[in-house]
Amino acid sequence: MLFLVVALLVLGVVLGAVAHVPVPVSVAAGLAIALWLAVFAARERLSGHRSGRPGHHRGGLR
């Protein structure tokens, strides 16, 4: 429950900050974050195929 309260508080602060900057700045920041997440996801997906970590299984819980 505490995690939910903190998450909503952080979301409110972030949305409040976005409301005070011009739209092009918000769009540019959103695109930068989306690109960063896409690169991160691609690197994680590619590194998962070569991973030799113990206990790292494809297909979820066993």
Secondary structure as the mmCIF struct_conf table of DSSP 4:
data_model
#
loop_
_struct_conf.conf_type_id
_struct_conf.id
_struct_conf.beg_label_comp_id
_struct_conf.beg_label_asym_id
_struct_conf.beg_label_seq_id
_struct_conf.end_label_comp_id
_struct_conf.end_label_asym_id
_struct_conf.end_label_seq_id
HELX_RH_AL_P HELX_RH_AL_P1 LEU A 2 ALA A 19
TURN_TY1_P TURN_TY1_P1 HIS A 20 HIS A 20
BEND BEND1 VAL A 21 VAL A 21
HELX_RH_AL_P HELX_RH_AL_P2 VAL A 23 HIS A 49
BEND BEND2 ARG A 50 ARG A 50
TURN_TY1_P TURN_TY1_P2 PRO A 54 GLY A 55
TURN_TY1_P TURN_TY1_P3 ARG A 58 GLY A 59
BEND BEND3 GLY A 60 GLY A 60
#
